[in-house]
Amino acid sequence: MLKNYLKIAWRNLWKNRFYSTVNIAGLTVGLTVGMLVFLWVKNEFGHDRFHRDTKNIYRILSNMGSGDSRQIWSNSHAPIATFAKREVPEIREAVRIRGNWNYSIFRYGDTQFTETNKCYVDPSFFTFFDFKLIKGNPESPFQGDHSVILTASTAKRYFGEEDPIGKVLQANNKEFFEVTGILEDFPENSSIRYDMLFPMDLYAKLFTGNGEWKTIEEDWGNFMYTTFLKLNPETATAIVEDKLAQVLRNNYRDIGIDDPYTLQPLANMHLYKTDGSEGLMQIVRIFLIVGMVILVIACINYVNLSTARSMLRAKEVSLRKIVGAGKDQLFAQFIVETVMVFFFVTVLSLLLVYLLMPVYNVIAGKNMVFRLTDPSIWAIVGVTVLSTLTLSGIYPSLLLSSFDPLKAMKGKLSTGISANVFRKTLVITQFVFSTALIFGTMIIEHQLNYIQEKELGYDKEHVFTFEMREMQPHAPAVKAELMKHQGVKGVTCTNDDIVHLGGTTGDTDWDGKAPGQAFFIHPLTIDEDFLSVLKLELVEGEGFTGIASDSAHYILNETAVKEAGITDPVGQRFRLWDTEGTIIGVVRDFHFASLKQRIEPAIFRYHPENYGMYVKTTGKDAPAVLSEVEKLWKQYNADFPFEYTFLDDTYDNLYKAEQRIGMLFKLFSFVAIFISCLGLFGLAAYIAQVKTKEIGIRKVLGASVTGIIGLLSKDFIKLVLAAIIIASPIAWWAMSRWLADFAYRIDIEWWMFGIAGLMAVVIALLTVSFQSVKAALANPVESLRSE
């Protein structure tokens, strides 16, 4: 029986090759994209969840300030881990991680590399997490201060196939570190990823305290550590947070905040912001919906074409019933046909996913691997195929097996109003999704363009920056030499990256400051040329002139003046850390972070010798200027490679995630529209086939080609217009939520809906018109002869 079903199914598919191709193509593309989307979603959801004790691991977040000035930092101070483990019984273990900027150049024999991805860790790091130590002792990973743990790939870069254990690396041509362990490369979906790990004890010895903070265990003022806690199972985080607050009061002081700490689950670090709101989780949810939408659109195509063509198979079904075929047998026959289609679809989809993975990884910025031996792959395929098969196979099979054979043989069978309404509803649903995706793509594109074109308050064009190292004490001489070059428009020095200021402090004071007022400001150390080179505009007062007294002068941005509540700021007293000074100027607000963040208070202080140099070029002379800077670099840093970045590249890197999302959204929108058009193309061909005689009669009676095209197209256009009306509020709501993540964003205008709707209508019209024109130009004599 099954063999007979398969034979009949194959014959039917082959006989109707056009419709079979449309169905298989639509379902293949839909299933392929669905699997790619679900693989991406699975990768995002899998971040940091591979540790056996993930549910009990939390990161300490630091709550600073209150009200409008409240900030939540992802880092904390060093002592909290030590005291918390000692004084809070609910805490089983604690570990700290701190970035390592003390060493950058490492050498082994003739092999030398510049390393940037390094950190200091507590020894408990290797037992706290489930990162696998291939070689070495996880209980005692470091052998003294000058030892280092390398990842497997880093060790291979330096030592090749040699055994790395016991080998010695030279750092910055000064100090030596013995390799005491090899760590398996961190998983791609880990938020913690480094190449070299050094003992925290080494940083503790390098630490140079100031004032009351003489060691890292007394340093309650610097929030430069990522601290993780492992709690006892079933422990309420609120209890631990309260006890951590008491630890701070007992061992340091009451800072006037009831909740200085929040515990963030390790599993939430990647998908949620520090304040608990959705970050990447919003995008994951959108893409999950998009993947499901594309699969639904592909299913709709199959359902639509199958039900539409059911009338053409009415006599076949009736004959089968007359010769004794039961309803269950007919149902089984059509299910077998559907399963056969999905067999081809699944094979083709798996092949396409395999072939597309390298390109998909580049676009998504991932390193996902597609393996047929991976159970999760088959789980995704199984769920996707079964759900799609259920959606797209059951209804047509039931419909085709329920015909009245006598009416069908007499040619009186009709699918009825309900079937037509059902088909129209499916077409509308398709184009609701497609139009919404077109609209979403437009909004994302406009926002990304807005980001690129937004006036930032400073000039980042043709400016490159580098760390001076041993050149730093000679900065004035280097600047003077560079200014002789015709391609150099300006040179300045600073201690931070203007595109993304990292430092923040609340250690400030000024006349009129309210008692207990929380005020956090971003300090930036600059020389006298910084404002003019980067074209920051002074709205009050003056800039630094390079005289000695500038060391006691400050320049604030407009937001700092406003939030501090300082009136007539120029000439007012202001203290930053331990330095009392005077405000001499106010600079117009400028963006020194992602446009997702509002502009925050910033302060400039003067120092002529900073470790970072900015060089502004004419653009066309940039290569020559870079060559000149490299010559000067080698005079002072012969042992270090010259490395630089352009400010506009640094700025673009802030939005890499959004750019990738925009690219993926474009691709998915194109796929959704393509699948919808495939279905519309098939339906148009079916309508033209059903109305062959009607079209012939109309042409004989004098109907024009334009009239015939209009007759066949108008119903489809009505459905698309209905879809546009439904899709507009849905798309507006979804994209408003996405834009809400940006502090500075575009406004959603009515004309955007108009353009998206017009595009949908044009696409639908072009799709339908091919079959309409073909039917309208057919010879009416041949049309009237058709059966």
Phi, psi and omega in degrees: 000314180298320179300319179295317178302314182296319181295315180294320180299315180297316180299319181293319178296318181290322180297321181252059187300321182299308182291326177297318180295316178300313180297311182295319180296313180297313180293324179296312180297316180298314181292322179298309180295321178301315179294320179297317179295314182293328174297319179295315180297317178300318179298317181292317180293334183279355181302124172066011182261005184273352177285139183299329184250030184307317186295345180252005182258133182225150173260139177278123173257143181256122178268123184239128178076185180210168179063221182293336182269004183293133176230148178239114183263144180280349180252171179216178178273159188295317189293337187299325180294316182295310183288325181295316180297327183281326191248349182246107185295337180289348182265120179277322185204157177218148178213145180241146176230135177223135178301146181250108178249008183281333183230142182224323182257125180235140185226139171223110184062236179268001182267127180223137179222152171264121182250131179243338186261077186230161178203163168258140178223155170288151180302333181292351180307322188277347173252338180292311180260170180260029173287132190275122174272106184292316177229143182114173183252111181297335179284332179218072189289328184255139177248079183093174184293321186264059173231164185212146173254130179250151170284163184300317182291325178293317179299321181293326179298321183274319192246356181061234181268000178292155174286118185286335186300127180090347177289156185240131175256140176263130182251128178053028179059022183232300187257161183237141181230130179271134178281117182246001180193153176237123182258135175302140182309138179299140178300152179301327184261038175250134176285341178258113182211118178222165178257329182223136180236127183246158181288140177298333178300327179294316179295324179301325179283328179283342185297130177249105184284168175215141178060235183281351185256086186268333178226168181292336178281355175244000187273082179274000187260340182255119181261077187235014184239139170265118187245129178244143177239144173247116184266161172295147180306144176066018178280133178283126183296328181299322179296315181293320179300318178295319180290326176296321177299320179292325175302316179299316181293322183289324189252349178229274177189167176279114184270009174083014178239126182294327184234073183292345183228148171229141177261122178255125178303140179304321182293343181263351186303320186281327190258342185236153177282170182294334180276004178091351179283164182290133172249258177294338180303324179298318180292319178301316180295319179298314182292325176298316178296318179298317178299317178294322179298316180296320176295319179296319178299317179296320177296318180301319177303313183295314180299315183298310182292323181294314180290322180297320183275000180298327178298325181287344179253012184298316182293323177299314180295319182296316178300320179297319179294320182296323181275007170113003180292131178275166181298322181292326178291317178296318178300315180297321180301313183286328175295319178299318178300317180296317180297321179297317176302315183288336174296311178298317182299315182295315179299312180296320181295316179298320178295316180296318179300316179300316182288328185272347185305316180300315180293318181298321178296322179296313181295317183278350182068034182240178173226049181288147181242131179260111180235129178292341179277353180283117181303327181295329177297313181289332175295315178297313180299314183299310180297316182296311183294315182296317180293320179291319179298319179297313182295320190259353184249326188292309184299310179301321181296316178296318181296314183290335182267002185247014179294148169278112188298323183293317178295321180296317181294330179275358180075020182257008184280137177227145178287346176083169183295320184299320180294320179295318178298319180300315181296317180295322178298319179295319178297315178300316180301316177306309186281341169298311179296314183296316180295320178298321178292321176300314180297316179298319178298319179298316182296315179299317180298316180294321179293319178295321176295321178299318179299317182291326186264353184298135175287116187271347182095359174210164183259112181258000185287132174059033178246126175242157184225154178205157176275133189280334183054240184288352178282343189304313180295344183254020185305314180301319181291321179295317179299315181298322180292318181292325182293347176284342183281134183294339180273357182261123179262343179180152178223136179211163182235146180207170183251007182209175182264115184297335180291328182209087181293128185267325187281148176215142177217151174247006182275077182222163176202153178199164179293126181097002178291130182288143178302131179077005181293127177271124182215116181247135186224148180264112180275144177221122179269128185223171172257186186289346184261356188300311184297319183286322182294317181266003174059045170279138189263128174275128178260341176212151173071212184219170179266186178285146180249353179094006179274163186300325183292346179297341180293345177248019179246150179228149172236127181251156172273170184298321181295322179297317180296317182293312183288331177283341180075031182270124174260144184049064190295326184297124181097351181282152177286141175211135178245131174240118187057240183258007186254113174282138181205191183231140176282122180250351181195161176233124181261145179298144181307139176223155183274113178244027175203182178300150177292357173286343181250142175288158178294131182249169180300140177221151180221137176257135171234159189262134169200124186284340184243094177250165186275350179247136179242136175250133178237121178261127182247175177280353181098294181293334181265007184304315179301319180292321179294317178300320178296320179294317179296321180296324177297315179294322179303315184293338177292327186250337185228056185299333184268358183241139177288148179277121180232140184214163173219148174270142183299322181293329175291319178298319178296315180298326181296337178296336187241024179300318181299316180293324179294320178294318179298318178299318180295315179296320180297320177300313181298315181293323177296317178299317180297315180299317179293319180299314181295318178299318180292325175301314179295318179295322178297315179295318179295320179298320178296320179295314180300317179297323179292316181294324184263022182303310182293319179300318180295319178299315179297315179300319180293320178298324180276004172106009179294141180277164177299318179298320179295319178296316180300316178298320179300315183281338186263331192297322180296320179294318181295322176301318180295319179294319178297320176297320179297321180298317180298319180287320186289328187302306180294327178295312181295320179299315181296314183296315184284334174296321177294320179294317181293335181298343179286346180257129175291331180236118189210168177282164172263142177279116184259156181297327184293337177295319176297320181299315181293317179299316178295318179297320178298318180297318180296314181298315180299315179296318181296317179296322181294313183285326188297330181300310179291326180295314179296317180301316180291322183291331182270355181294150178293121182299331179296314178296322180297319181288336178280344187292151178259000000 
